[in-house]
């Protein structure tokens, strides 16, 4: 990772999914590179908003899944 920092690596950093050395590398890069810091701050804001969104499945989708499940279920007799 030490060659370049991608959007994917910034997302991994945001979610604490990097090794300690990779996290330290990104932290240092954010201190030294204002463009990278701005990108991370925008990403941080966007991901923070996305984490707050409550996604509810469409009732029609649930009905279709349940219908398919009922059609394909195997019956186990004990």
C-alpha positions as CSV (number, residue, x, y, z in Angstrom):
1,X,0.0,0.0,0.0
2,X,2.9,2.4,0.6
3,X,3.1,3.2,-3.1
4,X,-0.2,5.0,-3.5
5,X,-3.4,5.6,-1.5
6,X,-6.7,4.8,-3.3
7,X,-10.2,5.6,-2.4
8,X,-10.6,2.0,-1.4
9,X,-7.8,2.2,1.1
10,X,-9.3,5.4,2.5
11,X,-12.6,3.6,3.0
12,X,-10.8,0.7,4.7
13,X,-9.0,3.3,6.9
14,X,-12.3,4.9,7.8
15,X,-13.8,1.5,8.9
16,X,-10.5,0.5,10.7
17,X,-9.9,-2.4,8.4
18,X,-6.2,-1.8,7.8
19,X,-3.1,-3.1,9.5
20,X,-1.5,-0.8,12.0
21,X,1.4,0.0,9.7
22,X,-1.0,0.8,6.8
23,X,-3.1,3.0,9.1
24,X,0.0,4.8,10.3
25,X,1.1,5.4,6.7
26,X,-2.3,6.9,5.8
27,X,-2.3,9.0,8.9
28,X,1.1,10.5,8.0
29,X,0.0,11.0,4.4
30,X,-3.1,12.9,5.5
31,X,-0.9,15.2,7.6
32,X,1.3,16.0,4.6
33,X,-1.1,16.0,1.7
34,X,-3.9,18.6,1.8
35,X,-5.6,17.2,-1.3
36,X,-5.7,13.7,0.2
37,X,-7.0,15.2,3.4
38,X,-9.8,17.0,1.6
39,X,-10.7,13.7,-0.2
40,X,-10.8,11.8,3.0
41,X,-12.9,14.5,4.7
42,X,-15.5,14.3,1.9
43,X,-15.4,10.5,2.1
44,X,-15.8,10.7,5.9
45,X,-18.8,12.9,5.6
46,X,-20.4,10.8,2.9
47,X,-19.8,7.5,4.7
48,X,-21.1,9.0,7.9
49,X,-24.3,10.0,6.2
50,X,-24.7,6.6,4.6
51,X,-24.2,4.9,7.9
52,X,-27.2,6.8,9.2
53,X,-29.6,5.7,6.4
54,X,-32.1,3.0,7.3
55,X,-32.7,0.9,4.3
56,X,-36.0,-1.1,4.4
57,X,-36.7,-3.8,1.8
58,X,-39.6,-3.4,-0.6
59,X,-42.5,-5.6,0.6
60,X,-43.0,-6.9,-2.9
61,X,-39.4,-8.1,-2.9
62,X,-39.9,-9.9,0.4
63,X,-43.1,-11.5,-0.9
64,X,-41.3,-12.8,-4.0
65,X,-38.4,-14.2,-2.0
66,X,-40.8,-15.9,0.4
67,X,-42.8,-17.3,-2.5
68,X,-39.7,-18.7,-4.2
69,X,-38.5,-20.1,-0.9
70,X,-41.8,-21.9,-0.3
71,X,-41.7,-23.4,-3.9
72,X,-38.1,-24.6,-3.6
73,X,-38.1,-25.8,0.1
74,X,-37.5,-29.4,0.8
75,X,-39.6,-31.1,3.3
76,X,-37.8,-33.1,6.1
77,X,-39.8,-35.8,7.8
78,X,-38.7,-36.8,11.2
